[in-house]
Every structure is written in C-alpha cells, then in structure tokens.
Amino acid sequence: MKVRVFDEECEKDLENSINDFLLKDIDIIDIKYQVAIAINGEEQLYCFSAMIIYH
C-alpha cells in the first residue's frame, strides 16, 4: 500500500494533478480531500489538498 499527497493553491490545479496521477495503472483504495483557509491581514489563503491511498 502507498500514499500520494497533492497540495495546490487552486482547486483546478488540484483536479489536474489528481487526474494526471489517475492515468497510471493503479488500484485506488481511498481518496481524502481537504480545504484549508487562512487569513493574513486582508488576504485569504486557500490550500486544496488530497491524499490518495493505492496499491
């Protein structure tokens, strides 16, 4: 069993990264998805991440 972690600043980039990875011949066990938001002054920072557990 292995894991692969993806971390992007926008959800479209995360989608593209995951879709590229899924082109491989692997058996997916699970996918975990998370969004984190932080505020720095008047700026909002987003972090879109996913972890794929696979064989």
Biopython code that builds the backbone (N, CA, C, O; Angstrom):
import numpy as np
from Bio.PDB.StructureBuilder import StructureBuilder

atoms = [
    (1, "MET", "N", (0.842, -1.164, 0.000)),
    (1, "MET", "CA", (0.000, 0.000, 0.000)),
    (1, "MET", "C", (0.895, 1.236, 0.000)),
    (1, "MET", "O", (1.930, 1.261, 0.665)),
    (2, "LYS", "N", (0.493, 2.251, -0.742)),
    (2, "LYS", "CA", (1.246, 3.501, -0.826)),
    (2, "LYS", "C", (0.284, 4.671, -0.722)),
    (2, "LYS", "O", (-0.929, 4.507, -0.848)),
    (3, "VAL", "N", (0.845, 5.869, -0.488)),
    (3, "VAL", "CA", (0.044, 7.091, -0.499)),
    (3, "VAL", "C", (0.714, 8.120, -1.397)),
    (3, "VAL", "O", (1.927, 8.099, -1.608)),
    (4, "ARG", "N", (-0.104, 9.010, -1.911)),
    (4, "ARG", "CA", (0.385, 10.144, -2.691)),
    (4, "ARG", "C", (-0.390, 11.348, -2.209)),
    (4, "ARG", "O", (-1.619, 11.316, -2.145)),
    (5, "VAL", "N", (0.329, 12.426, -1.864)),
    (5, "VAL", "CA", (-0.299, 13.633, -1.350)),
    (5, "VAL", "C", (-0.158, 14.747, -2.390)),
    (5, "VAL", "O", (0.912, 14.942, -2.968)),
    (6, "PHE", "N", (-1.245, 15.465, -2.615)),
    (6, "PHE", "CA", (-1.274, 16.593, -3.539)),
    (6, "PHE", "C", (-1.643, 17.846, -2.762)),
    (6, "PHE", "O", (-2.481, 17.794, -1.861)),
    (7, "ASP", "N", (-1.026, 18.969, -3.102)),
    (7, "ASP", "CA", (-1.281, 20.235, -2.408)),
    (7, "ASP", "C", (-1.196, 21.350, -3.443)),
    (7, "ASP", "O", (-0.143, 21.566, -4.043)),
    (8, "GLU", "N", (-2.297, 22.054, -3.650)),
    (8, "GLU", "CA", (-2.347, 23.112, -4.661)),
    (8, "GLU", "C", (-3.035, 24.349, -4.093)),
    (8, "GLU", "O", (-3.767, 24.268, -3.107)),
    (9, "GLU", "N", (-2.792, 25.491, -4.725)),
    (9, "GLU", "CA", (-3.395, 26.738, -4.278)),
    (9, "GLU", "C", (-4.782, 26.978, -4.881)),
    (9, "GLU", "O", (-5.547, 27.801, -4.379)),
    (10, "CYS", "N", (-5.098, 26.262, -5.953)),
    (10, "CYS", "CA", (-6.447, 26.407, -6.522)),
    (10, "CYS", "C", (-6.993, 25.027, -6.861)),
    (10, "CYS", "O", (-6.241, 24.104, -7.178)),
    (11, "GLU", "N", (-8.303, 24.905, -6.789)),
    (11, "GLU", "CA", (-8.927, 23.600, -6.949)),
    (11, "GLU", "C", (-8.761, 23.035, -8.358)),
    (11, "GLU", "O", (-8.709, 21.816, -8.518)),
    (12, "LYS", "N", (-8.677, 23.876, -9.372)),
    (12, "LYS", "CA", (-8.490, 23.390, -10.742)),
    (12, "LYS", "C", (-7.110, 22.733, -10.894)),
    (12, "LYS", "O", (-6.980, 21.712, -11.570)),
    (13, "ASP", "N", (-6.080, 23.319, -10.265)),
    (13, "ASP", "CA", (-4.747, 22.716, -10.301)),
    (13, "ASP", "C", (-4.746, 21.360, -9.593)),
    (13, "ASP", "O", (-4.100, 20.415, -10.048)),
    (14, "LEU", "N", (-5.470, 21.273, -8.483)),
    (14, "LEU", "CA", (-5.570, 20.002, -7.761)),
    (14, "LEU", "C", (-6.261, 18.954, -8.631)),
    (14, "LEU", "O", (-5.820, 17.807, -8.701)),
    (15, "GLU", "N", (-7.333, 19.352, -9.286)),
    (15, "GLU", "CA", (-8.041, 18.447, -10.195)),
    (15, "GLU", "C", (-7.097, 17.905, -11.263)),
    (15, "GLU", "O", (-7.048, 16.699, -11.506)),
    (16, "ASN", "N", (-6.355, 18.797, -11.891)),
    (16, "ASN", "CA", (-5.435, 18.394, -12.962)),
    (16, "ASN", "C", (-4.348, 17.451, -12.450)),
    (16, "ASN", "O", (-4.026, 16.463, -13.109)),
    (17, "SER", "N", (-3.784, 17.748, -11.288)),
    (17, "SER", "CA", (-2.740, 16.900, -10.721)),
    (17, "SER", "C", (-3.269, 15.501, -10.420)),
    (17, "SER", "O", (-2.613, 14.503, -10.717)),
    (18, "ILE", "N", (-4.456, 15.438, -9.832)),
    (18, "ILE", "CA", (-5.044, 14.142, -9.495)),
    (18, "ILE", "C", (-5.407, 13.367, -10.766)),
    (18, "ILE", "O", (-5.142, 12.169, -10.861)),
    (19, "ASN", "N", (-6.006, 14.043, -11.727)),
    (19, "ASN", "CA", (-6.378, 13.367, -12.974)),
    (19, "ASN", "C", (-5.151, 12.813, -13.697)),
    (19, "ASN", "O", (-5.206, 11.715, -14.250)),
    (20, "ASP", "N", (-4.052, 13.556, -13.699)),
    (20, "ASP", "CA", (-2.812, 13.056, -14.309)),
    (20, "ASP", "C", (-2.318, 11.808, -13.584)),
    (20, "ASP", "O", (-1.888, 10.847, -14.220)),
    (21, "PHE", "N", (-2.379, 11.822, -12.263)),
    (21, "PHE", "CA", (-1.931, 10.679, -11.475)),
    (21, "PHE", "C", (-2.818, 9.455, -11.722)),
    (21, "PHE", "O", (-2.327, 8.327, -11.770)),
    (22, "LEU", "N", (-4.113, 9.681, -11.877)),
    (22, "LEU", "CA", (-5.056, 8.575, -12.058)),
    (22, "LEU", "C", (-4.932, 7.895, -13.424)),
    (22, "LEU", "O", (-5.544, 6.851, -13.650)),
    (23, "LEU", "N", (-4.156, 8.469, -14.324)),
    (23, "LEU", "CA", (-3.914, 7.837, -15.620)),
    (23, "LEU", "C", (-3.030, 6.597, -15.486)),
    (23, "LEU", "O", (-2.987, 5.760, -16.387)),
    (24, "LYS", "N", (-2.323, 6.483, -14.351)),
    (24, "LYS", "CA", (-1.476, 5.317, -14.103)),
    (24, "LYS", "C", (-2.345, 4.087, -13.846)),
    (24, "LYS", "O", (-3.513, 4.200, -13.474)),
    (25, "ASP", "N", (-1.763, 2.934, -14.048)),
    (25, "ASP", "CA", (-2.473, 1.675, -13.805)),
    (25, "ASP", "C", (-2.308, 1.288, -12.333)),
    (25, "ASP", "O", (-1.411, 0.521, -11.981)),
    (26, "ILE", "N", (-3.184, 1.828, -11.477)),
    (26, "ILE", "CA", (-3.113, 1.593, -10.032)),
    (26, "ILE", "C", (-4.496, 1.226, -9.512)),
    (26, "ILE", "O", (-5.511, 1.504, -10.151)),
    (27, "ASP", "N", (-4.518, 0.600, -8.346)),
    (27, "ASP", "CA", (-5.778, 0.272, -7.674)),
    (27, "ASP", "C", (-5.990, 1.277, -6.546)),
    (27, "ASP", "O", (-5.253, 1.279, -5.560)),
    (28, "ILE", "N", (-6.998, 2.128, -6.697)),
    (28, "ILE", "CA", (-7.310, 3.138, -5.694)),
    (28, "ILE", "C", (-8.043, 2.496, -4.527)),
    (28, "ILE", "O", (-9.022, 1.776, -4.720)),
    (29, "ILE", "N", (-7.569, 2.757, -3.320)),
    (29, "ILE", "CA", (-8.241, 2.281, -2.120)),
    (29, "ILE", "C", (-9.148, 3.375, -1.563)),
    (29, "ILE", "O", (-10.299, 3.124, -1.206)),
    (30, "ASP", "N", (-8.604, 4.607, -1.494)),
    (30, "ASP", "CA", (-9.380, 5.710, -0.921)),
    (30, "ASP", "C", (-8.777, 7.031, -1.362)),
    (30, "ASP", "O", (-7.593, 7.106, -1.690)),
    (31, "ILE", "N", (-9.603, 8.079, -1.369)),
    (31, "ILE", "CA", (-9.138, 9.441, -1.628)),
    (31, "ILE", "C", (-9.697, 10.324, -0.528)),
    (31, "ILE", "O", (-10.904, 10.341, -0.287)),
    (32, "LYS", "N", (-8.812, 11.059, 0.140)),
    (32, "LYS", "CA", (-9.201, 12.019, 1.179)),
    (32, "LYS", "C", (-8.979, 13.418, 0.625)),
    (32, "LYS", "O", (-7.947, 13.681, 0.007)),
    (33, "TYR", "N", (-9.930, 14.315, 0.839)),
    (33, "TYR", "CA", (-9.882, 15.673, 0.304)),
    (33, "TYR", "C", (-10.034, 16.667, 1.444)),
    (33, "TYR", "O", (-10.785, 16.429, 2.391)),
    (34, "GLN", "N", (-9.305, 17.802, 1.347)),
    (34, "GLN", "CA", (-9.383, 18.802, 2.414)),
    (34, "GLN", "C", (-9.136, 20.186, 1.845)),
    (34, "GLN", "O", (-8.345, 20.361, 0.917)),
    (35, "VAL", "N", (-9.825, 21.170, 2.415)),
    (35, "VAL", "CA", (-9.594, 22.571, 2.078)),
    (35, "VAL", "C", (-9.279, 23.305, 3.366)),
    (35, "VAL", "O", (-9.989, 23.166, 4.363)),
    (36, "ALA", "N", (-8.211, 24.087, 3.341)),
    (36, "ALA", "CA", (-7.842, 24.911, 4.499)),
    (36, "ALA", "C", (-7.849, 26.374, 4.062)),
    (36, "ALA", "O", (-7.405, 26.713, 2.965)),
    (37, "ILE", "N", (-8.355, 27.221, 4.932)),
    (37, "ILE", "CA", (-8.415, 28.651, 4.651)),
    (37, "ILE", "C", (-7.746, 29.394, 5.800)),
    (37, "ILE", "O", (-8.023, 29.137, 6.972)),
    (38, "ALA", "N", (-6.860, 30.319, 5.443)),
    (38, "ALA", "CA", (-6.197, 31.151, 6.452)),
    (38, "ALA", "C", (-6.356, 32.608, 6.038)),
    (38, "ALA", "O", (-6.441, 32.923, 4.851)),
    (39, "ILE", "N", (-6.393, 33.471, 7.010)),
    (39, "ILE", "CA", (-6.496, 34.903, 6.743)),
    (39, "ILE", "C", (-5.225, 35.568, 7.241)),
    (39, "ILE", "O", (-4.830, 35.414, 8.396)),
    (40, "ASN", "N", (-4.593, 36.315, 6.334)),
    (40, "ASN", "CA", (-3.370, 37.045, 6.656)),
    (40, "ASN", "C", (-3.626, 38.509, 6.335)),
    (40, "ASN", "O", (-3.504, 38.928, 5.184)),
    (41, "GLY", "N", (-3.977, 39.281, 7.346)),
    (41, "GLY", "CA", (-4.374, 40.667, 7.110)),
    (41, "GLY", "C", (-5.694, 40.677, 6.369)),
    (41, "GLY", "O", (-6.694, 40.159, 6.867)),
    (42, "GLU", "N", (-5.704, 41.269, 5.172)),
    (42, "GLU", "CA", (-6.911, 41.293, 4.351)),
    (42, "GLU", "C", (-6.880, 40.225, 3.267)),
    (42, "GLU", "O", (-7.791, 40.158, 2.441)),
    (43, "GLU", "N", (-5.847, 39.389, 3.258)),
    (43, "GLU", "CA", (-5.696, 38.367, 2.227)),
    (43, "GLU", "C", (-6.193, 37.012, 2.741)),
    (43, "GLU", "O", (-5.897, 36.617, 3.869)),
    (44, "GLN", "N", (-6.944, 36.316, 1.903)),
    (44, "GLN", "CA", (-7.382, 34.955, 2.220)),
    (44, "GLN", "C", (-6.499, 33.976, 1.467)),
    (44, "GLN", "O", (-6.293, 34.113, 0.261)),
    (45, "LEU", "N", (-5.981, 32.993, 2.177)),
    (45, "LEU", "CA", (-5.123, 31.977, 1.575)),
    (45, "LEU", "C", (-5.850, 30.647, 1.595)),
    (45, "LEU", "O", (-6.376, 30.233, 2.628)),
    (46, "TYR", "N", (-5.878, 29.982, 0.460)),
    (46, "TYR", "CA", (-6.552, 28.687, 0.345)),
    (46, "TYR", "C", (-5.521, 27.606, 0.060)),
    (46, "TYR", "O", (-4.541, 27.829, -0.651)),
    (47, "CYS", "N", (-5.758, 26.452, 0.621)),
    (47, "CYS", "CA", (-4.920, 25.292, 0.357)),
    (47, "CYS", "C", (-5.847, 24.112, 0.073)),
    (47, "CYS", "O", (-6.593, 23.676, 0.950)),
    (48, "PHE", "N", (-5.797, 23.605, -1.141)),
    (48, "PHE", "CA", (-6.597, 22.462, -1.551)),
    (48, "PHE", "C", (-5.682, 21.251, -1.573)),
    (48, "PHE", "O", (-4.663, 21.255, -2.265)),
    (49, "SER", "N", (-6.030, 20.220, -0.830)),
    (49, "SER", "CA", (-5.150, 19.061, -0.780)),
    (49, "SER", "C", (-5.955, 17.768, -0.840)),
    (49, "SER", "O", (-7.144, 17.726, -0.526)),
    (50, "ALA", "N", (-5.257, 16.723, -1.254)),
    (50, "ALA", "CA", (-5.868, 15.399, -1.347)),
    (50, "ALA", "C", (-4.783, 14.352, -1.096)),
    (50, "ALA", "O", (-3.613, 14.546, -1.426)),
    (51, "MET", "N", (-5.204, 13.256, -0.512)),
    (51, "MET", "CA", (-4.313, 12.117, -0.310)),
    (51, "MET", "C", (-4.973, 10.910, -0.957)),
    (51, "MET", "O", (-6.128, 10.591, -0.675)),
    (52, "ILE", "N", (-4.224, 10.244, -1.827)),
    (52, "ILE", "CA", (-4.712, 9.045, -2.489)),
    (52, "ILE", "C", (-3.989, 7.844, -1.895)),
    (52, "ILE", "O", (-2.759, 7.797, -1.874)),
    (53, "ILE", "N", (-4.756, 6.880, -1.417)),
    (53, "ILE", "CA", (-4.208, 5.624, -0.909)),
    (53, "ILE", "C", (-4.433, 4.581, -2.004)),
    (53, "ILE", "O", (-5.553, 4.400, -2.483)),
    (54, "TYR", "N", (-3.358, 3.900, -2.390)),
    (54, "TYR", "CA", (-3.455, 2.992, -3.530)),
    (54, "TYR", "C", (-2.497, 1.817, -3.404)),
    (54, "TYR", "O", (-1.624, 1.800, -2.537)),
    (55, "HIS", "N", (-2.672, 0.839, -4.281)),
    (55, "HIS", "CA", (-1.758, -0.300, -4.389)),
    (55, "HIS", "C", (-0.919, -0.095, -5.620)),
    (55, "HIS", "O", (-0.065, -0.925, -5.930)),
]
sb = StructureBuilder()
sb.init_structure("model")
sb.init_model(0)
sb.init_chain("A")
sb.init_seg("    ")
for serial, (resi, resn, name, xyz) in enumerate(atoms, 1):
    if name == "N":
        sb.init_residue(resn, " ", resi, " ")
    sb.init_atom(name, np.array(xyz, "f"), 0.0, 1.0, " ", f" {name:<3s}", serial, name[0])
structure = sb.get_structure()
